[in-house]
């Protein structure tokens, strides 16, 4: 997946007070987009760590019921929260916040954003194009 998300697409998430930054990344941890207020190295580190976290969360969350689908992970720290959600087939959105963020408002904005970028990030499986092997 080589699609990129421009920073202005993620900008509405920063309208929620105490939201630090947001990133979109692939299932293999490659950064696909970030807000302008986070530098590339920090965003790359966040994407790599968040990929492992969502994979672990998905594995643990479906251990008892393989039919269950992972939806999101929220990590609470002394400084704030990290919210991870699926943003398309093989793509994820991660948001880091401060302690006083309005999680309800942020979650609503995240879901709105995911609905708008999901079709762009998702790709239909390839079909046999009839070329000889």
C-alpha positions in Angstrom: 0.0 0.0 0.0 1.7 3.2 -1.1 -1.2 5.7 -0.6 -0.4 8.9 1.2 -2.6 11.0 3.4 -2.0 14.8 3.3 -1.6 16.6 6.6 -4.7 18.8 6.0 -6.9 15.6 6.1 -5.9 14.9 9.7 -6.0 18.5 10.8 -9.6 18.5 12.1 -8.4 16.1 14.9 -6.2 18.8 16.2 -9.3 21.0 16.7 -10.1 18.9 19.7 -8.2 20.7 22.6 -5.3 18.7 24.1 -4.8 16.5 21.0 -1.1 16.3 20.4 -0.8 14.8 16.9 -2.2 12.1 14.6 -0.7 9.6 12.2 -1.9 7.2 9.6 0.2 4.1 9.1 0.2 0.8 7.3 -0.1 -2.6 9.0 3.6 -3.1 8.5 4.4 0.2 10.4 5.1 2.5 7.5 4.0 6.1 8.0 1.3 7.1 5.4 0.5 10.6 6.8 0.9 12.8 9.8 -0.2 16.1 11.2 2.3 18.9 10.6 2.9 19.4 14.3 4.9 16.2 14.7 8.3 15.7 13.1 8.9 12.8 10.8 11.2 10.8 13.1 8.7 10.9 16.0 5.9 10.0 13.7 7.9 7.0 12.3 8.6 5.8 15.8 4.9 6.2 16.8 3.8 4.3 13.7 6.2 1.4 14.3 5.2 1.1 18.0 1.5 1.6 17.3 1.5 -1.2 14.7 2.8 -3.7 17.2 0.3 -2.5 19.8 -2.7 -2.8 17.4 -1.5 -6.3 16.3 -1.2 -7.4 19.9 -4.6 -5.9 20.8 -6.2 -7.6 17.9 -4.7 -10.9 18.8 -5.7 -10.7 22.4 -9.1 -9.3 21.6 -10.0 -12.2 19.3 -8.4 -15.0 21.3 -11.6 -16.3 22.8 -13.7 -15.6 19.7 -12.0 -15.5 16.3 -15.2 -14.1 14.7 -14.8 -10.9 16.7 -13.3 -8.0 14.9 -10.8 -5.6 16.5 -12.2 -2.0 16.5 -9.9 0.2 18.6 -7.4 0.3 21.3 -7.1 3.1 23.9 -4.0 3.3 26.1 -4.1 5.6 29.1 -0.8 7.0 30.5 -0.1 9.5 33.2 0.3 12.2 30.4 -2.7 11.3 28.3 -4.1 8.8 25.8 -3.2 7.0 22.6 -6.2 6.0 20.5 -5.7 3.5 17.7 -8.4 2.6 15.1 -8.7 0.8 11.8 -8.7 3.4 9.0 -9.0 1.1 6.0 -7.8 -2.3 4.8 -4.4 -2.6 6.3 -4.2 1.0 7.5 -4.6 2.5 11.0 -5.0 5.9 12.5 -3.3 6.7 15.8 -3.8 9.8 17.9 -1.8 10.9 20.9 -3.4 13.3 23.4 -2.9 15.1 26.6 -4.6 14.1 29.9 -7.4 16.7 29.6 -8.7 15.8 26.2 -12.4 15.3 25.6 -12.2 11.6 24.6 -15.9 11.5 23.5 -15.5 14.5 21.2 -12.2 13.1 19.8 -13.6 9.6 19.2 -16.5 11.2 17.3 -14.1 13.2 15.1 -11.9 10.1 14.6 -14.9 8.1 13.4 -15.9 10.8 11.0 -12.4 11.0 9.6 -12.1 7.2 9.3 -15.4 7.1 7.3 -14.1 9.7 4.9 -10.7 8.1 4.3 -11.6 4.4 4.5 -12.6 4.0 0.9 -9.4 5.8 -0.3 -7.2 3.6 1.8 -9.0 0.3 1.1 -8.2 -1.5 -2.0 -10.2 -4.3 -3.5 -8.4 -7.6 -3.9 -6.9 -8.2 -7.3 -8.9 -10.3 -9.7 -7.6 -12.6 -12.4 -7.0 -10.2 -15.3 -6.8 -13.1 -17.7 -3.1 -12.8 -18.4 -1.2 -16.0 -19.2 0.9 -17.3 -16.4 
